[in-house]
């Protein structure tokens, strides 16, 4: 069993290599066609130059996402967000708008003002430059179209284990690739700076509005004080009232400054909330509720300390040691509150499991700002109460003194608040000016030295591999679809012997349809009459040219039959094939002629009672013949045996009348007795039987003869027929071998015989008939 398996494996490998060898020219054609196609595509494809700029992202420290175990994943997510921003449509549109205002950019290939000519097109021009305009007047639709085109050229890659990004842009022109890459980086950096400064700008705008209003009110207040003093001839207040007024001014200034800071924080809060989506705000609300429940005790203590601070400040003054100590306690308490808030924010965001880390930054800032607003609101309320207390004390003054004191208070409070606003405005201005963003361009893009595509060598290698693999695969597919045998090895691999190779003269060659296509689509072609055989009544005989390779092949067949059975003399042979048209009739008659040439008395019996042909070969009458004798219509055997006019010692027994059921006649005892009788009367009896593929006549007759010769034709005989023959165990021992009709036998004869390189002894091949 193991030996059978090894033999089968060996045969399979041999068949694989044989298919490749048989299709070597086809594979070569596919290979070179594919290779040439790859070459044409390479020289007809515009090059792609890619220029790369390197930037570093300096992320701020994690104030809100201190999870303690995210590390590189957190940075990686933030870098991923930056990559999405760089490749976003909005940034691309901003780049297009920036490019459109520069007259130089009107010759960019991106805008269709510059066209690259491929190697084939360079026979005419290398490139086309458009007419430059002052600016590009782009519609919104054009901006979107150019932005999409630019997005397709932008590539962003993270450098592992760093905060560096490589931003590259491709173009058919090297200089334009570098220019576009640098423009994208510059716009990205500018946008990042603008984003970072937006909060400070928003606060600065609010403070400026307040400053303008306070300036106007302060001027009016000063005029009112002067006018009131002159009208009532009051030039000051007494010492008691002055002390109360001073405390009232301090309290109201603190109140107004606190309210101003609250309004600034509220403006910032509005900006942050505008940046958050509804889902982000929902996350923020949940975290805020959790923070309030966890920090309620600290919050209550902070409120008490702030109330005490306000009271001590009003009684002892801001510079008193007790007041200073109380301020330190409040600072420490706020630090504890801030630490707790950061942990709560981080835990809440971790549970939310969001991927947009920059949104987490906004959420964290919003929650911190929300806590600051609550604190400022409470502090303002405390100063409001203190202010009300001093106002009650001040209200005990005489009416004129009270009016004058209130005007002095308004003037002093407005002046202090104006000074406070100016300080805040300067701080906001410094915050805006100090914004450099987190993006730094490390290496601007330079003009690339070579294109990244097309790569001639890589394309040719891929084309060669594709062509080779395609040729091989197609070869196996075609071979799989092809049902005909094309070489003798397929027969010998099945365990059969090739007795002789007979050259195919080509009387039934197809006019224009290739053999392999004929075999694959034979049914379709036959239905449409595309396959037409040349019919001729002229039979092929070795006597037409006894010195030809055609005649020599039958001598070889005769010799091979003689030595095929060393233990007995062959007196009767059955000549058959797998299907009609394989050449069994011509082979049978010419083999008989070959035997007659050496003086053998030969009889050809036409046993094909359905489609007889031997009477045509020998130009005799078909009837009476074999069927008539077997049916009892003819009693004398000698009366139906015809002597051939071709050569002495060659006789023919025609088929006789065609019958619908010849099996009963051929398997009869009379037929078996007839074969024995003929063997005694002739040196060799050759039986021309019907094909065995579809008809059982040949199988029945094989039991009555000494040997069977199978006629096969390359390009026509089907592989399934050989497989069927291989499975017929009862007929296999009788098979002497195959007579193989091949299209070209010169090479085989050169390797087999003694006639030289071309298998012929003759000087002029055209003389061979």
TORZA-239186 format. One record per residue (C-alpha): residue in one letter; residue number from 1; x, y, z. Coordinates in steps of 0.02 Angstrom, whole numbers, plus 50000, padded with zeros to 5 digits. Layout:
// TORZA-239186
 res   n     X     Y     Z
   A NUM     X     Y     Z
...
***
This chain:
// TORZA-239186
 res   n     X     Y     Z
   X   1 50000 50000 50000
   X   2 50141 50118 50042
   X   3 50226 50078 49878
   X   4 50067 50121 49782
   X   5 50058 50287 49872
   X   6 50239 50330 49832
   X   7 50214 50282 49651
   X   8 50058 50392 49641
   X   9 50150 50540 49715
   X  10 50291 50519 49591
   X  11 50168 50511 49446
   X  12 50083 50671 49505
   X  13 50247 50764 49510
   X  14 50292 50701 49338
   X  15 50124 50757 49272
   X  16 50147 50930 49346
   X  17 50315 50953 49265
   X  18 50250 50882 49103
   X  19 50108 51009 49098
   X  20 50233 51149 49125
   X  21 50345 51083 48987
   X  22 50201 51063 48865
   X  23 50142 51240 48898
   X  24 50315 51318 48901
   X  25 50283 51428 48750
   X  26 50113 51482 48816
   X  27 50191 51525 48985
   X  28 50329 51621 48896
   X  29 50201 51722 48796
   X  30 50099 51765 48953
   X  31 50261 51807 49044
   X  32 50325 51930 48913
   X  33 50154 52007 48881
   X  34 50130 52041 49067
   X  35 50308 52105 49083
   X  36 50283 52222 48935
   X  37 50118 52280 49008
   X  38 50206 52321 49173
   X  39 50337 52419 49077
   X  40 50206 52518 48980
   X  41 50110 52559 49138
   X  42 50270 52616 49223
   X  43 50322 52736 49087
   X  44 50144 52800 49064
   X  45 50113 52834 49250
   X  46 50159 53006 49320
   X  47 50287 52996 49460
   X  48 50240 53026 49641
   X  49 50363 53128 49744
   X  50 50331 53128 49931
   X  51 50404 53265 50040
   X  52 50404 53239 50229
   X  53 50406 53364 50372
   X  54 50432 53313 50554
   X  55 50338 53395 50697
   X  56 50337 53362 50884
   X  57 50181 53377 50992
   X  58 50220 53446 51166
   X  59 50067 53388 51261
   X  60 50032 53473 51428
   X  61 50048 53371 51586
   X  62 49898 53264 51631
   X  63 49804 53377 51750
   X  64 49640 53288 51734
   X  65 49679 53113 51675
   X  66 49799 53054 51807
   X  67 49745 52873 51796
   X  68 49915 52811 51849
   X  69 49924 52667 51726
   X  70 49888 52735 51552
   X  71 50058 52804 51505
   X  72 50098 52772 51322
   X  73 49918 52725 51281
   X  74 49861 52897 51334
   X  75 49994 52984 51229
   X  76 49960 52867 51085
   X  77 49775 52912 51089
   X  78 49816 53096 51092
   X  79 49934 53075 50944
   X  80 49798 52981 50853
   X  81 49682 53129 50881
   X  82 49813 53247 50809
   X  83 49831 53135 50656
   X  84 49644 53143 50629
   X  85 49651 53333 50641
   X  86 49792 53342 50512
   X  87 49695 53229 50394
   X  88 49528 53316 50425
   X  89 49426 53401 50289
   X  90 49420 53566 50384
   X  91 49610 53580 50394
   X  92 49625 53535 50209
   X  93 49500 53671 50165
   X  94 49598 53796 50270
   X  95 49758 53747 50177
   X  96 49669 53770 50008
   X  97 49609 53944 50060
   X  98 49785 53989 50118
   X  99 49858 53930 49952
   X 100 49728 54022 49849
   X 101 49780 54196 49907
   X 102 49959 54177 49843
   X 103 49986 54215 49659
   X 104 50129 54088 49654
   X 105 50007 53948 49694
   X 106 49912 53975 49533
   X 107 50040 53866 49444
   X 108 50017 53718 49562
   X 109 49975 53549 49492
   X 110 49850 53532 49635
   X 111 49744 53669 49554
   X 112 49762 53596 49379
   X 113 49878 53735 49321
   X 114 50028 53621 49298
   X 115 50025 53452 49213
   X 116 50159 53321 49213
   X 117 50201 53234 49050
   X 118 50246 53051 49060
   X 119 50392 52972 48970
   X 120 50284 52939 48818
   X 121 50211 53114 48820
   X 122 50380 53197 48840
   X 123 50404 53175 48654
   X 124 50294 53330 48641
   X 125 50316 53431 48802
   X 126 50381 53400 48976
   X 127 50248 53500 49068
   X 128 50115 53632 49044
   X 129 50109 53791 49147
   X 130 49943 53881 49165
   X 131 49921 54069 49154
   X 132 49952 54138 49330
   X 133 49822 54254 49405
   X 134 49833 54374 49551
   X 135 49727 54261 49659
   X 136 49622 54106 49640
   X 137 49438 54147 49657
   X 138 49375 53982 49721
   X 139 49194 53940 49756
   X 140 49147 53839 49908
   X 141 49122 53687 49797
   X 142 49295 53706 49720
   X 143 49373 53725 49892
   X 144 49291 53563 49946
   X 145 49348 53473 49788
   X 146 49528 53532 49803
   X 147 49524 53491 49990
   X 148 49472 53311 49954
   X 149 49611 53298 49825
   X 150 49737 53363 49951
   X 151 49675 53245 50086
   X 152 49711 53099 49971
   X 153 49892 53155 49958
   X 154 49923 53183 50144
   X 155 49999 53044 50246
   X 156 50038 53053 50432
   X 157 50144 52926 50525
   X 158 50186 52911 50709
   X 159 50367 52881 50758
   X 160 50359 52740 50888
   X 161 50390 52782 51071
   X 162 50396 52970 51036
   X 163 50278 53118 51016
   X 164 50345 53149 50840
   X 165 50238 53145 50684
   X 166 50297 53134 50504
   X 167 50181 53233 50390
   X 168 50206 53199 50205
   X 169 50120 53258 50047
   X 170 50138 53183 49873
   X 171 50141 53269 49703
   X 172 50202 53232 49527
   X 173 50327 53374 49553
   X 174 50461 53366 49688
   X 175 50462 53553 49726
   X 176 50273 53560 49741
   X 177 50272 53410 49859
   X 178 50391 53501 49978
   X 179 50293 53664 49964
   X 180 50127 53579 50002
   X 181 50199 53481 50149
   X 182 50269 53640 50229
   X 183 50105 53734 50200
   X 184 50005 53595 50283
   X 185 50122 53599 50434
   X 186 50115 53788 50448
   X 187 49925 53793 50439
   X 188 49915 53651 50566
   X 189 50031 53744 50686
   X 190 49938 53908 50664
   X 191 49773 53822 50696
   X 192 49842 53741 50854
   X 193 49903 53909 50920
   X 194 49733 53986 50881
   X 195 49646 53845 50973
   X 196 49758 53865 51126
   X 197 49732 54054 51132
   X 198 49543 54052 51108
   X 199 49505 54044 51295
   X 200 49623 54187 51337
   X 201 49555 54289 51191
   X 202 49377 54261 51250
   X 203 49421 54321 51426
   X 204 49518 54470 51357
   X 205 49371 54525 51252
   X 206 49254 54520 51403
   X 207 49376 54617 51513
   X 208 49398 54750 51378
   X 209 49212 54778 51372
   X 210 49207 54797 51562
   X 211 49356 54916 51557
   X 212 49272 55030 51432
   X 213 49115 55034 51536
   X 214 49209 55062 51700
   X 215 49310 55203 51624
   X 216 49153 55295 51577
   X 217 49072 55267 51746
   X 218 49229 55320 51839
   X 219 49234 55486 51746
   X 220 49052 55519 51786
   X 221 49083 55473 51969
   X 222 49224 55599 51985
   X 223 49114 55735 51909
   X 224 48972 55692 52029
   X 225 49087 55705 52183
   X 226 49150 55876 52130
   X 227 48979 55940 52086
   X 228 48900 55878 52250
   X 229 49041 55950 52357
   X 230 49024 56120 52274
   X 231 48836 56121 52285
   X 232 48831 56074 52469
   X 233 48998 56155 52516
   X 234 49060 55993 52591
   X 235 49245 55961 52584
   X 236 49261 55802 52687
   X 237 49186 55685 52819
   X 238 49223 55670 53003
   X 239 49343 55542 53072
   X 240 49208 55421 53131
   X 241 49123 55421 52964
   X 242 49291 55408 52877
   X 243 49331 55245 52966
   X 244 49164 55167 52921
   X 245 49179 55232 52743
   X 246 49352 55157 52724
   X 247 49290 54986 52781
   X 248 49139 55000 52666
   X 249 49250 55044 52519
   X 250 49362 54893 52557
   X 251 49214 54776 52572
   X 252 49126 54840 52416
   X 253 49289 54838 52316
   X 254 49317 54657 52366
   X 255 49137 54618 52321
   X 256 49149 54703 52152
   X 257 49319 54625 52112
   X 258 49251 54454 52160
   X 259 49099 54481 52048
   X 260 49214 54536 51907
   X 261 49321 54380 51927
   X 262 49160 54278 51933
   X 263 49102 54354 51770
   X 264 49270 54318 51689
   X 265 49259 54137 51747
   X 266 49079 54130 51686
   X 267 49135 54189 51514
   X 268 49266 54053 51512
   X 269 49134 53927 51568
   X 270 49021 53974 51423
   X 271 49167 53949 51303
   X 272 49205 53777 51374
   X 273 49024 53720 51372
   X 274 49012 53774 51191
   X 275 49156 53656 51152
   X 276 49072 53507 51233
   X 277 48943 53399 51147
   X 278 48784 53345 51234
   X 279 48861 53176 51277
   X 280 49016 53263 51346
   X 281 48907 53376 51453
   X 282 48814 53223 51518
   X 283 48980 53146 51570
   X 284 49029 53310 51654
   X 285 48864 53317 51749
   X 286 48886 53141 51818
   X 287 49064 53178 51874
   X 288 49008 53342 51953
   X 289 48873 53256 52055
   X 290 48999 53128 52117
   X 291 49122 53266 52163
   X 292 48992 53359 52266
   X 293 48945 53205 52366
   X 294 49128 53162 52403
   X 295 49185 53339 52446
   X 296 49035 53401 52545
   X 297 49128 53397 52711
   X 298 49279 53491 52644
   X 299 49163 53612 52555
   X 300 49072 53653 52718
   X 301 49237 53681 52810
   X 302 49298 53793 52669
   X 303 49140 53897 52677
   X 304 49161 53922 52866
   X 305 49343 53973 52847
   X 306 49302 54095 52707
   X 307 49164 54172 52815
   X 308 49287 54189 52960
   X 309 49415 54267 52844
   X 310 49293 54400 52787
   X 311 49247 54438 52967
   X 312 49428 54447 53026
   X 313 49478 54555 52878
   X 314 49341 54679 52916
   X 315 49387 54688 53100
   X 316 49576 54677 53100
   X 317 49627 54724 52924
   X 318 49710 54625 52784
   X 319 49885 54636 52861
   X 320 49841 54565 53031
   X 321 49934 54402 53076
   X 322 49770 54313 53113
   X 323 49704 54359 52941
   X 324 49865 54299 52858
   X 325 49858 54133 52952
   X 326 49677 54109 52906
   X 327 49720 54138 52722
   X 328 49854 54002 52732
   X 329 49727 53880 52805
   X 330 49606 53919 52664
   X 331 49745 53894 52532
   X 332 49786 53723 52605
   X 333 49602 53676 52612
   X 334 49577 53729 52429
   X 335 49729 53624 52380
   X 336 49649 53472 52462
   X 337 49488 53512 52369
   X 338 49582 53527 52204
   X 339 49672 53360 52229
   X 340 49508 53273 52270
   X 341 49427 53353 52118
   X 342 49565 53294 52002
   X 343 49549 53115 52065
   X 344 49361 53119 52046
   X 345 49376 53191 51871
   X 346 49504 53060 51820
   X 347 49400 52917 51892
   X 348 49242 52980 51809
   X 349 49325 52997 51640
   X 350 49403 52825 51655
   X 351 49231 52750 51682
   X 352 49164 52849 51534
   X 353 49296 52762 51426
   X 354 49303 52897 51295
   X 355 49429 52902 51154
   X 356 49432 53089 51117
   X 357 49562 53141 51244
   X 358 49557 53327 51200
   X 359 49371 53325 51248
   X 360 49424 53255 51417
   X 361 49535 53408 51435
   X 362 49387 53522 51406
   X 363 49280 53422 51528
   X 364 49414 53435 51662
   X 365 49435 53622 51637
   X 366 49247 53646 51641
   X 367 49230 53550 51805
   X 368 49373 53646 51885
   X 369 49301 53810 51824
   X 370 49130 53759 51890
   X 371 49205 53733 52063
   X 372 49290 53902 52051
   X 373 49126 53986 52006
   X 374 49041 53912 52159
   X 375 49184 53971 52270
   X 376 49181 54147 52198
   X 377 48993 54155 52213
   X 378 49003 54111 52399
   X 379 49144 54236 52431
   X 380 49047 54373 52343
   X 381 48896 54335 52453
   X 382 49002 54354 52610
   X 383 49069 54522 52552
   X 384 48892 54573 52509
   X 385 48837 54540 52687
   X 386 48986 54636 52756
   X 387 48950 54779 52636
   X 388 48770 54787 52695
   X 389 48828 54798 52876
   X 390 48940 54947 52841
   X 391 48805 55031 52738
   X 392 48688 55025 52888
   X 393 48821 55107 52997
   X 394 48855 55238 52864
   X 395 48669 55276 52846
   X 396 48668 55356 53021
   X 397 48763 55507 52952
   X 398 48670 55669 52913
   X 399 48590 55671 52742
   X 400 48718 55784 52659
   X 401 48863 55692 52736
   X 402 48782 55527 52686
   X 403 48762 55580 52505
   X 404 48939 55643 52496
   X 405 49006 55482 52578
   X 406 48913 55374 52454
   X 407 48984 55471 52307
   X 408 49159 55454 52379
   X 409 49126 55269 52402
   X 410 49068 55246 52223
   X 411 49218 55340 52158
   X 412 49343 55240 52263
   X 413 49260 55072 52223
   X 414 49254 55110 52037
   X 415 49435 55165 52040
   X 416 49492 55007 52128
   X 417 49388 54896 52014
   X 418 49455 54987 51861
   X 419 49632 54953 51923
   X 420 49585 54771 51952
   X 421 49513 54756 51776
   X 422 49668 54834 51699
   X 423 49775 54705 51790
   X 424 49664 54563 51728
   X 425 49667 54633 51551
   X 426 49857 54636 51553
   X 427 49861 54458 51618
   X 428 49743 54403 51480
   X 429 49849 54493 51350
   X 430 50005 54407 51414
   X 431 49914 54239 51407
   X 432 49869 54269 51225
   X 433 50044 54326 51181
   X 434 50124 54179 51269
   X 435 50024 54050 51172
   X 436 50146 53956 51061
   X 437 50040 53800 51047
   X 438 50097 53623 51071
   X 439 50158 53598 50891
   X 440 50339 53628 50845
   X 441 50407 53600 50669
   X 442 50571 53507 50691
   X 443 50619 53471 50510
   X 444 50532 53567 50370
   X 445 50505 53468 50211
   X 446 50642 53476 50082
   X 447 50632 53436 49897
   X 448 50642 53245 49879
   X 449 50782 53177 49773
   X 450 50683 53036 49694
   X 451 50504 52980 49668
   X 452 50425 52846 49775
   X 453 50325 52780 49627
   X 454 50322 52713 49498
   X 455 50471 52602 49536
   X 456 50529 52527 49372
   X 457 50626 52383 49450
   X 458 50489 52336 49573
   X 459 50355 52347 49439
   X 460 50454 52240 49319
   X 461 50487 52111 49456
   X 462 50303 52109 49502
   X 463 50256 52100 49320
   X 464 50376 51956 49292
   X 465 50312 51861 49443
   X 466 50131 51897 49397
   X 467 50160 51843 49217
   X 468 50250 51684 49270
   X 469 50120 51636 49399
   X 470 49977 51682 49283
   X 471 50052 51578 49143
   X 472 50076 51430 49259
   X 473 49902 51444 49334
   X 474 49820 51465 49163
   X 475 49919 51317 49099
   X 476 49852 51206 49236
   X 477 49676 51275 49212
   X 478 49681 51244 49025
   X 479 49756 51073 49053
   X 480 49619 51035 49179
   X 481 49483 51090 49058
   X 482 49565 50998 48913
   X 483 49504 50819 48908
   X 484 49621 50756 48771
   X 485 49791 50676 48787
   X 486 49937 50769 48708
   X 487 50087 50663 48746
   X 488 50134 50480 48758
   X 489 50187 50494 48939
   X 490 50006 50505 48993
   X 491 49981 50332 48917
   X 492 50138 50255 48987
   X 493 50099 50327 49158
   X 494 49942 50222 49157
   X 495 50049 50066 49135
   X 496 50022 50041 48947
   X 497 50153 50018 48811
   X 498 50175 50126 48656
   X 499 50205 50002 48515
   X 500 50227 50132 48379
   X 501 50211 50317 48345
   X 502 50119 50352 48185
   X 503 50134 50525 48106
   X 504 49971 50618 48088
   X 505 49953 50661 47904
   X 506 49811 50781 47945
   X 507 49666 50730 47836
   X 508 49545 50781 47973
   X 509 49634 50936 48036
   X 510 49519 51078 48089
   X 511 49521 51226 47974
   X 512 49551 51366 48098
   X 513 49503 51314 48276
   X 514 49654 51265 48386
   X 515 49649 51087 48451
   X 516 49647 51132 48634
   X 517 49502 51253 48610
   X 518 49415 51120 48510
   X 519 49430 50996 48651
   X 520 49368 51118 48784
   X 521 49223 51187 48684
   X 522 49194 51045 48562
   X 523 49008 51032 48597
   X 524 48979 51218 48570
   X 525 49086 51224 48414
   X 526 49002 51072 48341
   X 527 48829 51146 48372
   X 528 48878 51302 48277
   X 529 48967 51207 48137
   X 530 49132 51291 48178
   X 531 49228 51128 48168
   X 532 49229 51056 47994
   X 533 49334 50907 47947
   X 534 49400 50883 47775
   X 535 49310 50733 47706
   X 536 49397 50634 47572
   X 537 49372 50466 47492
   X 538 49560 50451 47464
   X 539 49623 50322 47588
   X 540 49797 50335 47664
   X 541 49910 50188 47620
   X 542 50090 50155 47661
   X 543 50106 50095 47483
   X 544 50090 50276 47427
   X 545 50268 50304 47490
   X 546 50351 50154 47565
   X 547 50505 50256 47613
   X 548 50407 50381 47716
   X 549 50402 50393 47906
   X 550 50218 50350 47892
   X 551 50262 50181 47815
   X 552 50408 50156 47935
   X 553 50294 50180 48084
   X 554 50189 50030 48031
   X 555 50343 49924 48009
   X 556 50387 49972 48187
   X 557 50212 49925 48243
   X 558 50224 49757 48155
   X 559 50391 49720 48237
   X 560 50332 49775 48409
   X 561 50181 49660 48397
   X 562 50292 49513 48347
   X 563 50400 49533 48503
   X 564 50260 49586 48622
   X 565 50220 49405 48667
   X 566 50372 49295 48685
   X 567 50275 49141 48743
   X 568 50153 49128 48598
   X 569 50128 49173 48416
   X 570 50003 49312 48380
   X 571 49876 49247 48254
   X 572 49730 49368 48283
   X 573 49725 49551 48334
   X 574 49583 49667 48381
   X 575 49611 49847 48324
   X 576 49502 49972 48417
   X 577 49501 50149 48485
   X 578 49409 50252 48615
   X 579 49297 50348 48496
   X 580 49265 50373 48310
   X 581 49393 50470 48212
   X 582 49546 50410 48307
   X 583 49613 50320 48152
   X 584 49583 50136 48196
   X 585 49521 50090 48020
   X 586 49672 50167 47933
   X 587 49788 50089 48060
   X 588 49709 49917 48039
   X 589 49717 49917 47849
   X 590 49896 49984 47841
   X 591 49955 49861 47973
   X 592 49881 49723 47866
   X 593 49976 49793 47717
   X 594 50137 49794 47820
   X 595 50112 49609 47862
   X 596 50076 49570 47679
   X 597 50240 49653 47629
   X 598 50338 49517 47719
   X 599 50237 49378 47638
   X 600 50110 49349 47774
   X 601 49937 49294 47723
   X 602 49829 49428 47805
   X 603 49642 49446 47828
   X 604 49557 49608 47881
   X 605 49386 49579 47960
   X 606 49272 49731 47973
   X 607 49182 49700 48139
   X 608 49112 49875 48149
   X 609 48935 49827 48106
   X 610 48868 50002 48143
   X 611 48984 50116 48046
   X 612 49092 50004 47935
   X 613 49238 50082 47839
   X 614 49350 49944 47774
   X 615 49250 49922 47614
   X 616 49290 50106 47577
   X 617 49475 50080 47613
   X 618 49485 49932 47495
   X 619 49355 49996 47370
   X 620 49246 49839 47381
   X 621 49062 49804 47415
   X 622 49006 49807 47596
   X 623 48882 49664 47577
   X 624 48875 49518 47584
   X 625 48993 49510 47732
   X 626 49018 49465 47914
   X 627 48844 49507 47978
   X 628 48765 49407 47839
   X 629 48871 49255 47881
   X 630 48838 49266 48068
   X 631 48651 49287 48035
   X 632 48651 49132 47927
   X 633 48606 49221 47767
   X 634 48771 49166 47688
   X 635 48834 48989 47709
   X 636 49000 48994 47617
   X 637 49136 49094 47704
   X 638 49250 49097 47553
   X 639 49116 49180 47447
   X 640 49119 49339 47554
   X 641 49308 49354 47576
   X 642 49378 49478 47450
   X 643 49555 49480 47386
   X 644 49637 49651 47391
   X 645 49699 49728 47231
   X 646 49834 49820 47329
   X 647 49952 49675 47361
   X 648 49961 49487 47360
   X 649 49912 49391 47518
   X 650 49795 49530 47581
   X 651 49611 49484 47600
   X 652 49461 49577 47667
   X 653 49300 49517 47750
   X 654 49179 49667 47741
   X 655 49050 49704 47874
   X 656 48895 49656 47778
   X 657 48724 49724 47813
   X 658 48712 49855 47953
   X 659 48614 49790 48101
   X 660 48538 49880 48249
   X 661 48591 49750 48378
   X 662 48759 49680 48328
   X 663 48805 49624 48506
   X 664 48703 49463 48486
   X 665 48802 49419 48330
   X 666 48975 49466 48396
   X 667 48958 49374 48562
   X 668 48886 49217 48481
   X 669 48979 49051 48480
   X 670 48979 49060 48291
   X 671 49086 49218 48298
   X 672 49211 49135 48415
   X 673 49219 48982 48303
   X 674 49241 49096 48152
   X 675 49395 49178 48229
   X 676 49472 49007 48264
   X 677 49435 48951 48087
   X 678 49512 49109 48012
   X 679 49668 49089 48121
   X 680 49694 48919 48043
   X 681 49671 48987 47868
   X 682 49777 49146 47881
   X 683 49943 49194 47957
   X 684 49869 49346 48043
   X 685 49688 49403 48064
   X 686 49653 49586 48102
   X 687 49481 49631 48171
   X 688 49426 49813 48149
   X 689 49303 49838 48292
   X 690 49194 49984 48349
   X 691 49262 50105 48481
   X 692 49255 50041 48660
   X 693 49209 50207 48744
   X 694 49023 50201 48705
   X 695 48997 50028 48629
   X 696 49033 49858 48708
   X 697 49069 49769 48541
   X 698 49257 49783 48560
   X 699 49250 49715 48737
   X 700 49152 49564 48677
   X 701 49274 49528 48534
   X 702 49428 49548 48645
   X 703 49392 49378 48723
   X 704 49411 49291 48555
   X 705 49580 49360 48496
   X 706 49762 49340 48544
   X 707 49789 49525 48575
   X 708 49714 49699 48569
   X 709 49791 49854 48493
   X 710 49721 50022 48551
   X 711 49734 50165 48427
   X 712 49747 50339 48507
   X 713 49771 50510 48431
   X 714 49854 50654 48520
   X 715 49742 50806 48538
   X 716 49585 50699 48515
   X 717 49581 50541 48619
   X 718 49505 50584 48787
   X 719 49588 50552 48954
   X 720 49426 50482 49023
   X 721 49434 50343 48894
   X 722 49604 50289 48958
   X 723 49541 50294 49136
   X 724 49395 50184 49086
   X 725 49512 50065 48997
   X 726 49622 50060 49150
   X 727 49474 50004 49255
   X 728 49427 49858 49139
   X 729 49528 49722 49222
   X 730 49461 49582 49111
   X 731 49526 49664 48951
   X 732 49691 49737 49013
   X 733 49789 49572 48999
   X 734 49743 49559 48815
   X 735 49804 49734 48773
   X 736 49973 49724 48687
   X 737 49994 49913 48679
   X 738 49950 50074 48593
   X 739 49974 50135 48416
   X 740 49991 50322 48448
   X 741 49951 50442 48307
   X 742 50048 50603 48337
   X 743 50053 50770 48248
   X 744 50242 50772 48240
   X 745 50352 50620 48256
   X 746 50517 50681 48186
   X 747 50588 50715 48358
   X 748 50531 50547 48425
   X 749 50608 50455 48280
   X 750 50768 50551 48302
   X 751 50779 50491 48481
   X 752 50714 50317 48444
   X 753 50781 50258 48278
   X 754 50938 50254 48175
   X 755 50892 50387 48047
   X 756 50985 50536 48116
   X 757 50935 50698 48197
   X 758 50770 50720 48103
   X 759 50722 50537 48104
   X 760 50738 50526 47914
   X 761 50865 50449 47802
   X 762 50807 50545 47649
   X 763 50886 50702 47576
   X 764 50727 50795 47531
   X 765 50582 50791 47652
   X 766 50462 50855 47519
   X 767 50482 50691 47424
   X 768 50398 50592 47561
   X 769 50220 50547 47515
***
